[in-house]
Amino acid sequence: MRVLGIDPGLTRCGVGVVEGVPGRQCKLIAYYVVYTEPGDDIALRLLHLDKSLGELVAEHQPESVAVERVFSQHNVRTVMGTAQASAVAVLSGARLGLPVQTYTPSEVKAAVTGSGTAGKAQVTAMVTRLLRLDEPPRPADAADALALAICHIWRGGTRAKIQAAAVAAARKGGVRR
């Protein structure tokens, strides 16, 4: 399964592409950071992010997209920008009919490090180790995007199969959800 992971941000949006199957070693395909200028008009920043993510989805042809779920932050201005970037990220996959799954930061940390309270340095170290990289992906936004992709492969793929089986069983039995 090829997954495009997105760590949404308005100034820096991390993107990581990983291939793998649940329970097996994952393989790095590529990683990027899409930048926008804080002083630019919000519409232009979102348009640039949309165009860039669309190009990366078209280039890498993922089977699904994993996006970090926006969580509450103390700075409302920051959370608004992150939420707007997150919506663009979700649309980048949905526009092409790809399954899109969101994960909380603690879900991603737990999947990659074994602890939902791991720090950024621990996540980066484990991503480097899990993907057998010579050096850590930089900046941290890229490492976070790769962690999202790994999390989705290991957890989301299984979650999607269980959900699909439950839906099929419900339809077969005449029960609708």
C-alpha positions in Angstrom: 0.0 0.0 0.0 1.3 3.4 -0.9 0.3 6.2 1.5 0.7 9.9 1.3 1.0 11.4 4.9 0.3 15.0 5.4 1.2 17.1 8.5 -0.9 20.1 7.8 0.4 23.6 8.4 -0.1 26.9 6.7 3.5 28.1 6.8 5.0 24.6 6.6 3.1 21.5 5.4 4.9 18.2 5.7 4.3 15.5 3.1 5.7 12.0 3.2 5.2 9.1 0.9 5.7 5.6 2.2 5.0 2.1 0.9 4.3 -1.0 3.1 1.9 -3.5 4.6 0.8 -3.9 8.2 3.4 -5.6 10.3 6.2 -5.3 7.8 9.1 -2.9 7.2 8.0 0.3 5.4 9.9 1.8 2.5 10.5 5.6 2.0 9.4 6.9 -1.4 9.8 10.6 -0.8 9.2 13.5 1.5 8.7 17.2 1.1 7.7 20.4 2.9 5.4 22.8 1.2 6.1 26.4 2.3 3.9 29.5 2.1 4.8 33.1 3.1 3.1 34.3 6.3 2.7 37.8 4.9 0.8 36.6 1.7 -3.0 36.7 1.4 -4.6 33.6 2.9 -6.4 32.8 -0.3 -3.1 32.7 -2.2 -1.5 30.6 0.5 -4.3 28.0 0.5 -4.3 28.0 -3.3 -0.5 27.3 -3.3 -1.0 24.5 -0.8 -3.8 23.0 -2.8 -1.9 23.1 -6.1 1.3 21.6 -4.5 -0.6 18.8 -2.7 -2.5 18.0 -5.9 0.8 17.8 -7.8 2.3 15.4 -5.2 -0.8 13.2 -5.2 -0.7 13.0 -9.0 3.0 12.3 -9.0 3.1 9.6 -6.4 -0.3 8.0 -7.0 -1.0 6.9 -3.4 -3.7 4.4 -2.6 -4.8 6.5 0.4 -4.0 9.7 2.3 -3.4 10.1 6.0 -3.8 13.6 7.6 -3.0 14.7 11.1 -6.2 15.7 12.9 -6.3 19.3 14.1 -6.2 19.4 17.9 -6.9 22.3 20.3 -4.2 24.8 20.7 -3.9 27.8 22.9 -3.2 30.1 20.0 -6.5 30.5 18.0 -4.7 32.1 15.1 -2.4 29.1 14.7 -5.2 26.5 15.0 -7.2 28.4 12.4 -4.4 28.2 9.9 -3.8 24.6 10.7 -7.5 23.8 10.3 -7.6 25.5 6.9 -4.5 23.6 5.8 -6.0 20.4 7.1 -9.1 20.9 5.0 -7.0 21.5 1.9 -5.1 18.3 2.7 -8.2 16.2 3.1 -9.5 17.6 -0.2 -6.3 16.6 -2.0 -7.1 13.0 -1.6 -10.9 13.2 -1.7 -10.8 15.1 -5.0 -9.4 11.9 -6.6 -11.7 9.5 -4.8 -8.9 8.3 -2.5 -9.7 7.1 1.0 -8.6 9.8 3.6 -8.1 9.0 7.2 -7.3 11.4 10.0 -5.2 10.6 13.1 -4.6 12.4 16.3 -1.0 13.3 17.2 -1.1 10.8 20.1 -2.3 8.0 17.8 0.6 8.6 15.4 3.1 8.8 18.3 1.8 5.5 19.8 2.0 3.7 16.4 5.5 4.8 15.7 7.2 4.9 19.1 4.9 2.9 21.3 4.0 5.9 23.5 1.3 8.4 22.8 3.2 11.0 24.7 6.5 10.7 22.8 8.3 14.0 21.9 9.2 15.2 18.4 12.8 14.0 18.8 11.6 10.5 19.6 9.2 10.4 16.6 11.9 11.6 14.3 14.4 9.1 15.7 11.9 6.2 15.2 10.9 7.3 11.7 14.6 7.4 10.8 15.1 3.9 12.3 11.9 2.4 10.8 12.6 3.6 7.3 16.4 2.8 7.7 17.4 6.3 6.7 21.0 7.5 6.9 19.9 10.7 8.6 16.7 12.1 10.1 14.2 13.8 7.7 14.2 17.6 8.2 12.4 19.7 9.2 10.3 18.0 11.8 7.2 18.5 9.6 8.6 16.0 7.1 9.3 13.5 9.8 5.7 13.9 11.2 4.3 13.4 7.7 6.3 10.2 7.3 5.1 9.0 10.8 1.5 9.6 9.7 2.0 7.5 6.6 3.6 4.7 8.7 0.8 4.9 11.2 -1.8 4.6 8.5 -0.1 1.5 6.9 0.2 -0.2 10.2 -3.1 0.8 11.8 -5.3 2.4 9.1 -5.0 -0.4 6.6 -6.2 -2.9 9.1 -8.9 -0.5 10.3 -10.2 0.0 6.8 -10.3 -3.8 6.2 -12.3 -4.4 9.4 -14.7 -1.6 8.5 -15.2 -2.9 5.0 -15.8 -6.4 6.3 -18.4 -5.1 8.8 -20.2 -3.1 6.1 -20.2 -6.2 3.8 -21.5 -8.4 6.6 -24.2 -5.8 7.5 -25.3 -5.6 3.9 -25.4 -9.4 3.5 -27.5 -9.7 6.6 -29.9 -6.9 5.5 -28.8 -4.5 8.2 -28.0 -1.0 7.0 -25.8 1.5 8.7 
